[in-house]
């Protein structure tokens, strides 16, 4: 909503505050100000001039030589505008004036003839092209004949106006009008409000003698009023009215259309004017449209209607789409002389349906959708009749042909001072609450601390005690509400153990090079069973689907975070992002019932997906692609930071590569898996080699013990030994590593695999695995005999358990 402060001044005195201060006060009481903008630039030495003569330039075919009376003097000005003519009143920038864009006006010679100033178009005065009336779009602006010669154009063209843009929430439909904003500002500043005086001069002839109203769809149209105005002269609107419309973001058309738009903005009540001679009937019938019924709207588009649309008809054919747009058949034109003026109340849902179906969102439909004030419907029609009489020389017939089953009753809400103070933590007195209601222009009855408030129909957002509580609070001033610190212990706040642990995991993964992503909790039925961890499959009985999904792609609660994450990878790869590493903390949803009757159980998981290069150093010509061991290394480091022992065991899982997948175990309990996505599944997502992991975070949080621990920095030297063992190729290196660690005991600080070999000099079905063993005691220097004894014990153990032989 764009609010012109010059327009607002007609209803309420706001001169006591600067525009910036007023905007701040409005924001503090609940309606956010999105912006504040000067409509134009105050101009000096730019005045109204009268073109006394206009002749062809002696040396140029497309220029005119004008003598222009500017009040104190007559200036000779050369003008190239195609619409310049003798007898016009125009905007003249005298020498010394500075136009927008820092364009300075000086005396000059044009084709050998002196020119003392410039005759200006609206664009040159700083008004945007889209708001310039069509007749002046390609030339200079012509003032009305009653404009005073020599008067400054700043006030005449509203160039000193300030526009406040309000971001109005849907519940505050009252603020979608200038009067609604005036009520709000009057309450904020505690000043009286001046409402327009509707004094319509009518003739004895009655509107009901010329038109009748019949409403068949009474629930969707509880009020319809038809006014008749004869002898209308369609032409330009008065300058002040055009200025206000432009300030509100509406382009002026003609006096009839402009007046309906002006009343729309003033009262918040949409109106529509029909050319009564083109209407084709003396009967207005409001009904639901017929299936496949057609009509042409004002934008010359053919619309195919359905029975869910409400139309205004002449008894046979639709003449308007109710609350949205008029029909082309009865459009007001320059030849219109008799107007049928519609003032109606339409059901918000029926208007929204039509506006959405035909993509015709307008100022009118916007207000009908949010709800208009029942008590302003007829008033708005009378206001428009008054203006049409004044500025279109119309003759208004007496009365209105109407159908009226509208509810005009005010809602009553009871409030109590003690409860308001208890809720707000304030000490507001009865008198102060009464004063707030007075500022809001709410009638009320008081019995001690009990107030029975009669809420005016313009405030349809107020229906219950809490609504009135908010009104009291915002007018009292949110800044005046007391604040208290939370009661309880000395510590104001903190993170729980689980919150700390989740932050640690996220921080670790981000430090490792992964970026967090958040995907939909809903997936498709085709993806829901992909990449589900074994421990989830054991518990799962059935998937959970939505009864009314928005789309098939998001119809089922996920059992794994990975399918949607792979979809995100695919989306980014298609946009030339080749090296991607993602992780996500989120829930999966498990139902343990055949027929889902209860809420599914949520399980917290942490998952990741990586593809492309992991390390790239072009200068060193070094590159490493993501592989199984990159993912395994990240997870091993993560669990090491949590001080949790985890075991990796080779596994064959659905949708995973059979030779590059491991299942993870903690305390012999499965907690997830890691490995490469099966090439077939990769292809369906248009992915290259991609590695993933999926972990049960609930169990990790459950078993984690946040006990601080540390290892002393060793003061004594370490001893390193290498051992190469020949074993059957099906034996895993991890099993041998566990045996070495068990036998080596506390002296063996680490066991690392550094080589695997198969081929020449080894028997078929055999492989060589080389380990590095690091011996160290933090309390003393180890002796060679101790290390040798341990080394021999390890050789014996691996020989017995794994039939391993030392490689010669």
C-alpha positions in Angstrom: 0.0 0.0 0.0 1.5 3.3 -1.1 0.4 6.2 1.1 0.7 9.8 -0.1 1.3 12.1 2.9 -0.2 15.0 1.0 -3.3 13.0 0.5 -3.3 11.8 4.1 -3.2 15.4 5.3 -6.8 15.8 4.0 -8.0 13.5 6.8 -5.5 13.9 9.7 -3.0 16.5 10.9 0.5 15.1 10.5 2.5 18.3 10.2 3.8 17.8 13.8 6.2 15.1 12.7 8.7 14.6 9.9 7.9 11.9 7.4 10.8 9.8 8.8 9.5 10.2 12.4 5.9 9.3 11.3 7.1 6.2 9.5 9.0 5.1 12.7 5.8 5.6 14.8 3.7 3.6 12.4 6.2 0.7 12.4 6.4 0.7 16.2 2.6 0.2 16.4 2.5 -2.9 14.2 2.3 -1.9 10.5 5.7 -2.2 9.0 7.0 0.6 6.8 8.9 -1.0 3.9 10.2 2.3 2.5 9.9 6.0 2.4 10.4 7.9 -0.9 10.2 11.5 -2.1 7.7 11.5 -5.0 9.5 14.2 -6.8 11.9 17.1 -6.4 10.8 20.6 -5.3 11.6 22.9 -8.1 12.3 26.6 -8.1 11.9 28.9 -11.1 9.5 26.3 -12.7 6.1 27.9 -13.1 2.8 27.8 -15.0 3.1 29.7 -18.3 0.5 30.8 -20.8 1.3 30.3 -24.5 0.3 33.6 -26.0 1.5 32.8 -29.5 3.1 29.8 -31.3 4.7 30.1 -34.7 7.0 28.0 -36.8 10.7 28.5 -36.1 12.2 30.4 -39.1 15.1 28.0 -39.5 13.7 24.6 -38.4 10.7 22.7 -39.5 10.2 20.7 -36.3 10.6 23.6 -33.9 8.2 26.3 -32.7 8.8 29.8 -31.5 6.5 30.6 -28.5 5.8 33.7 -26.6 5.0 32.5 -23.0 3.5 34.7 -20.3 4.9 33.5 -16.9 3.2 36.1 -14.8 5.8 38.8 -14.2 7.2 38.7 -17.8 6.8 37.1 -21.2 9.6 34.8 -22.4 10.5 33.8 -25.9 11.0 30.0 -25.9 11.9 27.6 -28.6 9.9 24.3 -28.2 10.0 21.1 -30.2 7.1 19.3 -28.6 4.6 18.1 -31.2 1.5 19.0 -29.1 2.5 22.7 -28.3 -0.2 25.2 -29.3 -1.4 28.7 -28.6 -3.7 29.1 -25.6 -2.2 26.3 -23.5 -1.0 26.6 -20.0 2.3 24.7 -19.7 5.2 24.1 -17.2 8.0 26.5 -17.9 11.5 26.2 -16.5 12.9 29.7 -16.4 16.6 30.4 -16.8 18.3 29.4 -13.6 16.0 26.5 -12.9 17.6 23.1 -12.2 15.6 20.1 -13.3 16.0 16.5 -12.0 19.2 15.0 -13.1 21.0 18.3 -12.4 19.9 19.7 -15.7 20.5 23.4 -15.6 18.3 25.8 -17.7 20.2 28.7 -19.3 19.5 31.2 -22.0 20.5 29.8 -25.4 20.3 30.2 -29.1 18.6 27.4 -31.1 19.1 27.6 -34.8 20.0 31.3 -34.5 16.9 32.2 -32.4 17.2 33.1 -28.7 15.4 30.8 -26.2 14.8 32.0 -22.6 13.8 28.8 -20.9 12.2 25.5 -21.5 8.6 24.2 -21.8 8.7 20.9 -19.9 7.1 17.4 -20.2 6.1 15.5 -17.0 9.1 13.2 -17.6 11.5 16.1 -17.5 9.9 17.2 -14.2 10.8 13.8 -12.7 7.5 11.9 -13.0 8.0 8.3 -14.2 6.9 7.4 -17.7 4.4 4.8 -16.6 2.4 7.4 -14.7 2.2 10.0 -17.4 -1.3 10.2 -19.0 -1.3 8.8 -22.5 -2.2 12.1 -24.2 0.9 13.7 -22.8 3.3 10.7 -23.1 5.0 12.1 -26.2 4.9 15.8 -25.5 4.6 18.6 -23.0 2.1 18.6 -20.2 -0.9 21.0 -20.5 -2.4 22.3 -17.2 -6.2 22.8 -16.8 -7.6 26.1 -17.8 -8.2 27.3 -14.3 -4.5 27.0 -13.3 -3.0 30.3 -12.2 -0.3 31.8 -14.5 3.0 32.2 -12.7 2.1 29.6 -9.9 4.9 27.2 -9.0 4.5 23.7 -10.4 5.8 21.9 -7.3 2.5 22.2 -5.5 0.3 21.8 -8.6 2.0 18.6 -9.6 2.4 17.2 -6.1 6.2 17.1 -6.5 6.7 17.9 -2.8 4.9 14.7 -1.8 6.4 11.9 0.3 5.2 8.3 -0.3 5.3 5.7 2.5 5.1 2.1 1.5 3.3 -0.1 4.0 3.8 -3.8 4.3 0.3 -4.7 5.5 -0.4 -8.2 6.9 -3.5 -9.9 5.4 -5.6 -9.6 8.6 -5.4 -5.7 8.5 -7.7 -5.2 5.6 -8.7 -1.9 7.0 -5.3 -0.5 6.3 -5.7 -1.0 2.5 -7.4 2.3 2.3 -6.5 5.9 3.0 -9.2 6.2 5.6 -8.0 3.1 7.3 -4.5 4.5 7.4 -5.9 7.8 8.7 -7.7 6.1 11.6 -4.4 4.4 12.4 -2.3 7.6 12.3 -5.0 9.5 14.3 -4.8 6.8 17.0 -0.9 6.9 17.0 -0.7 10.8 17.2 -3.9 11.2 19.2 -5.4 13.8 16.8 -8.9 14.0 15.4 -9.8 12.4 12.0 -11.6 14.4 9.3 -13.9 12.1 7.2 -15.1 13.0 3.8 -18.6 14.6 3.7 -20.9 12.8 1.3 -23.3 15.4 0.1 -24.8 14.0 -3.1 -27.0 16.4 -5.0 -29.7 14.2 -6.7 -32.7 14.9 -8.9 -36.3 13.7 -8.1 -36.1 11.0 -10.7 -35.3 7.6 -9.0 -32.7 5.1 -9.9 -35.2 2.3 -9.3 -37.3 3.6 -12.2 -34.5 2.7 -14.6 -32.9 -0.4 -13.2 -33.6 -3.3 -10.8 -31.3 -5.7 -9.1 -31.8 -9.5 -8.7 -29.2 -11.6 -6.9 -29.5 -15.3 -7.3 -26.2 -16.2 -5.6 -27.1 -14.5 -2.3 -24.4 -16.2 -0.1 -21.7 -15.0 -2.4 -23.2 -11.5 -2.9 -25.2 -10.3 0.1 -25.2 -6.7 -1.1 -25.5 -5.2 -4.5 -26.2 -1.5 -5.1 -26.7 0.1 -8.5 -26.5 3.9 -8.9 -27.5 5.7 -12.1 -25.7 8.9 -13.2 -27.0 10.7 -16.4 -25.4 13.4 -18.6 -21.9 12.3 -17.8 -19.1 14.1 -19.7 -16.1 11.8 -20.0 -12.8 13.8 -20.0 -9.6 14.4 -18.0 -9.8 14.3 -14.2 -9.0 17.3 -12.1 -5.3 17.8 -11.5 -5.4 17.0 -7.8 -7.1 13.7 -8.4 -4.6 12.7 -11.0 -1.7 13.6 -8.7 -3.1 11.4 -5.9 -3.6 8.4 -8.2 -0.1 8.8 -9.5 1.3 9.0 -6.0 -0.5 5.7 -5.2 0.9 4.0 -8.3 -2.1 4.2 -10.6 -2.0 5.8 -14.0 -4.9 8.2 -14.7 -7.3 7.3 -17.5 -10.3 9.6 -17.5 -12.5 11.2 -14.9 -15.0 8.3 -14.6 -12.3 5.5 -14.2 -10.1 7.8 -12.1 -13.0 8.5 -9.7 -13.8 4.8 -9.1 -10.0 4.2 -8.5 -9.8 7.2 -6.2 -12.8 5.9 -4.1 -11.3 2.5 -4.1 -8.1 3.8 -2.5 -9.9 6.3 -0.2 -12.6 3.9 1.2 -11.0 0.5 0.4 -14.2 -0.4 -1.4 -13.9 -1.4 -5.1 -16.5 0.0 -7.5 -17.3 -0.6 -11.2 -18.8 1.7 -13.8 -20.8 0.3 -16.7 -21.9 2.2 -19.8 -25.6 1.8 -19.1 -26.5 2.3 -22.8 -24.2 -0.6 -23.7 -25.4 -2.7 -20.7 -28.3 -4.0 -22.8 -30.9 -4.3 -20.1 -32.6 -2.4 -17.2 -32.1 -5.4 -15.0 -28.9 -6.4 -13.1 -28.8 -10.2 -12.4 -26.0 -11.6 -10.2 -25.5 -15.3 -10.6 -23.0 -18.1 -10.8 -21.6 -18.6 -14.3 -22.7 -21.5 -16.4 -20.2 -24.2 -17.3 -18.1 -23.2 -20.4 -19.9 -19.8 -20.5 -17.7 -17.2 -22.2 -17.1 -13.5 -21.9 -14.6 -10.8 -23.0 -13.1 -8.9 -20.1 -11.7 -5.3 -20.3 -8.3 -6.6 -21.4 -10.0 -8.0 -24.6 -9.3 -11.5 -23.5 -11.9 -14.2 -23.9 -12.6 -16.0 -20.6 -14.2 -19.4 -20.3 -16.1 -19.6 -17.0 -17.3 -22.3 -14.7 -20.0 -22.6 -12.2 -17.5 -21.6 -9.5 -17.3 -18.1 -10.8 -19.7 -15.2 -10.0 -20.8 -12.9 -12.8 -22.8 -9.7 -13.2 -25.2 -10.1 -16.0 -27.8 -8.1 -17.9 -30.2 -11.0 -17.4 -28.7 -13.0 -20.2 -24.9 -12.4 -20.9 -22.1 -11.7 -18.4 -21.0 -8.1 -18.2 -18.4 -8.4 -15.4 -16.5 -11.0 -13.5 -17.6 -10.1 -10.0 -14.9 -8.4 -7.9 -12.2 -9.0 -10.5 -12.7 -7.2 -13.9 -15.5 -5.7 -15.9 -16.6 -6.9 -19.4 -15.6 -5.3 -22.7 -19.2 -5.1 -23.9 -20.2 -2.4 -21.4 -16.9 -0.6 -21.0 -16.9 3.2 -20.4 -15.6 5.2 -23.3 -15.3 8.8 -24.4 -18.9 8.6 -25.8 -20.4 7.3 -22.6 -23.2 9.6 -21.2 -25.0 7.3 -18.7 -23.3 5.3 -16.0 -24.5 2.4 -14.0 -22.3 2.4 -10.9 -21.9 -0.8 -9.0 -21.1 -0.9 -5.3 -21.2 -4.4 -4.0 -20.0 -6.8 -1.3 -18.6 -10.1 -2.7 -17.6 -13.2 -0.8 -13.7 -13.1 -0.5 -13.4 -16.8 -1.5 -15.4 -16.5 -4.7 -13.3 -13.5 -5.8 -10.0 -15.2 -4.9 -11.1 -18.2 -6.9 -11.7 -16.2 -10.0 -8.6 -14.0 -9.7 -6.5 -17.1 -9.3 -8.1 -19.1 -12.1 -7.6 -16.2 -14.6 -4.4 -14.8 -13.1 -6.2 -11.4 -12.8 -4.9 -10.0 -9.5 -6.0 -6.4 -9.2 -6.4 -3.6 -6.6 -10.1 -4.6 -6.5 -9.7 -8.3 -6.1 -7.0 -7.8 -3.5 -9.3 -5.9 -1.3 -12.3 -8.1 -1.8 -10.2 -11.1 -1.0 -9.1 -9.6 2.4 -12.6 -8.4 3.2 -14.2 -4.9 2.8 -16.1 -2.9 5.4 -19.9 -3.6 5.1 -20.7 -0.1 6.3 -18.6 1.5 3.6 -20.1 -0.3 0.6 -23.0 2.1 -0.1 -21.1 5.1 1.3 -18.4 4.5 -1.3 -21.0 4.5 -4.1 -22.4 7.7 -2.8 -18.9 9.3 -2.6 -18.3 8.3 -6.2 -21.7 9.8 -7.2 -20.7 13.0 -5.5 -17.4 13.2 -7.4 -19.0 12.3 -10.7 -21.5 15.1 -10.2 -18.7 17.6 -9.4 -16.0 16.5 -12.0 -18.0 14.8 -14.8 -21.1 17.1 -14.7 -23.2 14.0 -14.0 -26.8 14.1 -12.9 -27.3 11.6 -10.1 -30.7 9.9 -9.8 -32.2 9.6 -6.4 -31.7 6.5 -4.4 -30.1 3.2 -5.3 -31.4 0.0 -6.7 -30.2 -2.6 -4.3 -30.3 -6.1 -2.9 -29.4 -6.1 0.8 -28.9 -9.0 3.1 -25.6 -7.8 4.5 -24.7 -8.1 8.2 -23.9 -4.7 9.5 -23.7 -5.7 13.2 -20.6 -4.7 15.2 -18.8 -7.4 17.1 -18.5 -7.0 20.8 -15.4 -8.0 22.8 -15.1 -7.9 26.6 -11.8 -7.0 28.1 -10.6 -6.7 31.7 -7.9 -4.4 33.0 -6.4 -6.9 35.4 -6.1 -9.6 32.8 -4.5 -7.2 30.3 -2.0 -6.2 32.9 -1.3 -9.8 33.9 -0.7 -10.7 30.2 1.5 -7.7 29.4 3.2 -7.4 32.8 2.1 -3.8 32.9 0.2 -1.5 35.4 -2.2 0.2 33.0 -5.1 1.9 34.7 -8.8 1.8 33.7 -8.6 5.4 32.5 -5.6 4.6 30.3 -7.4 1.8 28.6 -10.5 4.0 28.1 -8.2 6.6 26.5 -6.7 4.0 24.2 -10.2 3.0 23.0 -11.0 6.6 22.4 -7.8 7.0 20.3 -8.9 4.0 18.3 -12.4 5.4 17.8 -13.9 2.4 19.4 -17.2 2.7 21.2 -17.4 1.0 24.6 -19.3 0.5 27.9 -17.3 0.5 31.1 -18.2 -1.2 34.4 -15.2 -0.8 36.7 -12.4 -2.7 35.1 -14.7 -4.4 32.6 -14.9 -2.9 29.2 -17.4 -4.1 26.6 -16.0 -2.9 23.3 -18.1 -2.4 20.2 -15.6 -3.2 17.4 -16.4 -1.1 14.3 -17.0 -3.2 11.1 -13.9 -1.7 9.5 -11.8 -3.7 11.9 -12.7 -7.2 10.9 -9.5 -8.6 12.4 -10.8 -8.1 15.9 -13.0 -10.9 17.2 -11.6 -12.1 20.5 -10.0 -10.9 23.7 -6.5 -11.5 22.4 -7.1 -9.2 19.5 -8.1 -6.4 21.8 -5.2 -7.1 24.0 -2.9 -6.6 21.0 -4.7 -3.3 20.2 -4.1 -2.0 23.8 -0.5 -3.1 23.7 0.5 -1.5 20.5 -1.2 1.8 21.2 0.2 1.8 24.7 3.5 1.3 23.1 5.6 -1.9 22.8 8.6 0.1 23.9 6.7 0.8 27.2 6.2 -2.9 28.0 8.4 -4.0 30.9 11.0 -6.7 30.4 12.2 -9.3 33.0 15.0 -11.8 33.0 14.0 -15.5 33.1 13.6 -16.8 36.7 15.7 -19.8 37.8 19.4 -20.6 38.2 22.3 -18.4 37.8 22.9 -19.5 34.2 20.7 -17.7 31.7 20.9 -20.4 29.1 23.0 -23.1 27.6 23.2 -26.1 25.3 22.2 -29.6 26.2 24.7 -32.4 25.8 22.9 -33.6 22.6 22.9 -30.0 21.2 26.6 -29.7 21.9 27.4 -33.1 20.3 25.4 -32.2 17.2 27.2 -29.0 16.8 30.5 -30.8 17.2 29.6 -33.3 14.5 28.5 -30.5 12.1 31.6 -28.5 12.9 33.8 -31.5 12.3 32.3 -32.4 8.9 32.4 -28.8 7.8 36.1 -28.7 8.9 36.7 -31.8 6.9 35.4 -30.1 3.7 31.7 -31.0 3.5 29.0 -28.4 3.1 25.6 -28.7 4.9 22.5 -29.2 2.9 18.9 -29.4 3.9 16.6 -31.6 1.7 12.9 -32.4 1.7 11.6 -34.8 4.4 9.3 -36.0 1.6 10.4 -38.1 -1.3 8.7 -40.0 -4.1 7.4 -43.6 -3.9 10.1 -44.6 -6.4 12.9 -43.3 -4.2 11.7 -44.0 -0.7 13.2 -47.5 -0.5 16.6 -46.6 -2.0 19.8 -46.6 0.2 18.0 -47.6 3.4 20.4 -48.6 6.1 20.1 -52.3 7.3 19.1 -51.4 10.9 16.2 -49.3 9.5 15.1 -52.1 7.3 14.9 -54.4 10.3 12.5 -52.1 12.1 10.4 -51.0 9.2 7.0 -52.4 8.6 5.5 -49.9 6.1 6.2 -46.5 4.5 4.1 -43.5 5.3 2.4 -41.7 2.4 0.5 -38.4 2.5 -3.2 -38.5 1.9 -3.1 -35.4 -0.3 0.4 -34.8 -1.6 1.2 -31.5 -3.4 3.2 -33.6 -6.0 4.2 -37.2 -6.6 7.9 -36.2 -6.1 7.1 -35.3 -2.5 4.4 -37.8 -1.5 6.1 -40.2 1.0 8.1 -39.6 4.2 11.7 -40.6 3.7 13.5 -43.6 5.1 16.9 -42.3 4.1 18.4 -38.9 3.7 20.5 -40.0 0.7 18.0 -40.2 -2.2 17.1 -36.5 -2.0 20.8 -35.6 -1.4 21.7 -37.5 -4.6 19.0 -35.5 -6.4 20.7 -32.3 -5.1 24.1 -33.6 -6.3 22.6 -34.2 -9.7 21.0 -30.8 -9.9 24.4 -29.1 -9.1 26.4 -31.3 -11.5 24.1 -30.3 -14.3 25.1 -26.7 -13.5 28.8 -27.4 -13.9 29.6 -27.9 -10.3 31.9 -30.9 -10.5 33.5 -31.4 -7.1 30.8 -31.6 -4.4 30.8 -32.9 -0.8 27.5 -32.6 1.2 26.3 -33.7 4.6 22.9 -33.4 6.4 21.6 -34.0 9.9 17.9 -34.9 9.7 15.2 -37.3 10.6 13.8 -40.4 8.8 10.3 -41.7 9.6 9.6 -45.3 10.4 6.2 -46.9 10.8 5.9 -50.2 12.7 2.3 -50.8 11.6 0.9 -52.4 8.5 -1.8 -49.7 8.4 -0.5 -46.5 9.7 -2.8 -45.2 12.5 -0.2 -43.4 14.7 2.5 -40.9 14.1 5.6 -42.6 12.7 8.8 -42.8 14.8 11.5 -40.3 14.0 15.1 -41.4 13.8 17.9 -38.9 13.7 20.6 -39.7 11.0 23.7 -38.0 9.7 24.4 -38.7 6.0 26.9 -37.5 3.4 27.5 -37.7 -0.4 30.7 -36.9 -2.2 31.8 -36.9 -5.8 34.5 -35.4 -8.0 38.0 -34.4 -6.9 38.8 -34.3 -3.2 42.2 -32.6 -3.5 43.3 -30.5 -6.5 46.7 -28.7 -6.5 47.2 -27.6 -10.1 50.6 -26.0 -9.5 52.0 -29.2 -8.0 50.1 -31.2 -10.6 48.5 -33.2 -7.7 44.9 -34.5 -7.9 43.0 -37.0 -5.9 39.5 -38.2 -6.6 37.0 -39.1 -3.9 37.1 -42.8 -3.1 36.1 -45.3 -0.4 39.1 -44.5 1.7 38.4 -40.8 1.7 35.0 -41.4 3.2 36.3 -44.1 5.6 39.0 -41.7 6.8 36.5 -38.9 7.4 34.3 -41.3 9.5 37.3 -42.8 11.4 38.4 -39.3 12.3 34.9 -38.3 13.4 34.5 -41.3 15.7 38.1 -40.7 17.0 37.1 -37.1 18.0 34.1 -38.6 19.8 36.3 -41.2 21.5 34.1 -44.0 20.1 35.4 -47.3 18.7 33.8 -48.2 15.4 34.4 -51.3 13.2 34.1 -51.4 9.4 33.0 -54.7 7.9 32.7 -55.4 4.2 29.0 -55.7 3.2 26.8 -56.2 0.2 23.8 -53.9 0.4 21.0 -53.0 -2.1 21.9 -50.0 -4.3 25.5 -50.1 -3.2 28.6 -51.2 -5.0 29.2 -54.9 -4.0 33.0 -54.5 -3.6 33.3 -51.0 -2.2 30.8 -50.9 0.7 31.2 -51.4 4.4 28.8 -51.7 7.2 29.6 -49.8 10.5 29.3 -51.4 13.9 29.6 -50.0 17.5 29.5 -52.6 20.2 28.5 -55.2 17.6 25.4 -53.1 16.7 24.9 -51.9 13.2 24.9 -48.1 13.0 25.0 -47.4 9.3 27.0 -47.9 6.1 29.5 -46.2 3.8 30.7 -46.8 0.3 30.1 -46.2 -3.4 26.6 -46.0 -4.9 25.9 -48.8 -7.3 26.8 -47.8 -10.9 23.2 -48.6 -12.0 21.7 -46.2 -9.4 24.3 -43.6 -10.2 23.2 -43.7 -13.8 19.6 -43.0 -12.9 20.7 -39.9 -11.1 23.1 -38.9 -13.9 26.0 -39.1 -11.5 29.6 -40.1 -11.9 31.4 -42.1 -9.2 29.7 -41.1 -6.0 30.4 -42.2 -2.4 27.9 -41.9 0.5 27.6 -42.6 4.2 24.6 -42.9 6.5 24.8 -43.2 10.3 22.4 -43.7 13.2 23.0 -40.4 15.2 20.4 -41.3 17.9 22.6 -44.3 19.0 25.8 -42.2 18.8 24.2 -39.5 21.1 23.0 -42.2 23.5 26.4 -44.0 24.0 28.7 -40.9 23.9 30.3 -40.1 27.2 31.5 -36.5 27.4 34.3 -37.2 29.8 37.4 -35.1 29.3 40.6 -37.1 28.7 44.1 -36.5 27.5 47.3 -38.3 26.7 50.6 -37.2 28.0 53.1 -35.9 25.5 55.7 -38.7 25.3 59.1 -37.9 26.6 60.8 -41.1 25.4 61.6 -42.2 21.9 59.4 -44.6 19.8 60.4 -47.6 17.8 59.0 -48.4 14.3 58.8 -51.9 12.9 57.4 -53.0 9.5 55.9 -56.4 8.9 54.8 -57.9 5.6 52.4 -60.9 5.8 51.3 -63.2 3.0 47.7 -64.3 3.5 44.7 -65.7 1.5 43.2 -63.0 -0.6 39.8 -63.3 1.1 41.2 -62.3 4.6 40.5 -58.7 5.5 43.3 -56.4 6.6 41.1 -55.1 9.4 41.0 -58.6 11.0 44.8 -58.9 11.0 45.1 -55.3 12.4 42.8 -56.2 15.3 44.9 -59.2 16.1 48.1 -57.2 16.1 46.6 -54.6 18.4 45.3 -57.2 20.9 48.6 -59.0 21.1 50.8 -55.9 21.0 48.9 -54.5 24.0 49.7 -51.1 25.4 53.2 -51.0 23.8 51.8 -50.8 20.3 50.4 -47.3 19.9 49.4 -47.6 16.2 49.0 -50.2 13.4 48.8 -48.8 9.9 48.5 -50.6 6.6 50.9 -49.1 4.0 51.0 -51.6 1.2 48.9 -54.4 -0.4 50.5 -56.5 -3.2 49.3 -59.3 -5.5 51.1 -60.7 -8.5 54.6 -61.9 -9.4 56.4 -64.0 -6.8 53.2 -64.7 -4.9 51.0 -67.8 -5.3 47.6 -67.5 -6.9 44.9 -66.6 -4.4 47.5 -65.0 -2.1 48.2 -61.3 -1.2 50.8 -59.5 0.8 49.7 -56.9 3.3 52.4 -54.6 4.9 51.8 -53.0 8.3 53.8 -50.4 10.2 53.9 -50.9 14.0 54.7 -48.0 16.3 56.0 -49.0 19.8 56.2 -46.5 22.6 56.0 -46.2 26.4 55.3 -42.7 27.8 57.1 -43.6 31.1 60.4 -45.1 29.9 62.6 -46.0 27.0 61.8 -49.4 25.5 64.5 -52.1 25.2 65.1 -53.9 22.0 64.4 -57.2 23.7 60.9 -56.1 24.7 60.1 -54.9 21.2 61.5 -58.1 19.7 59.5 -60.3 22.1 56.3 -58.5 21.2 57.1 -58.6 17.5 57.5 -62.4 17.7 54.3 -62.8 19.6 52.5 -60.9 16.9 54.0 -63.1 14.2 52.9 -66.2 16.0 49.4 -64.9 16.6 48.7 -63.9 13.0 50.1 -67.3 11.9 47.8 -69.2 14.1 44.6 -67.1 13.6 45.0 -66.1 9.9 47.6 -68.6 8.6 49.8 -65.6 7.8 53.4 -66.1 6.7 56.2 -63.5 6.7 57.0 -62.4 3.2 60.6 -63.2 2.4 
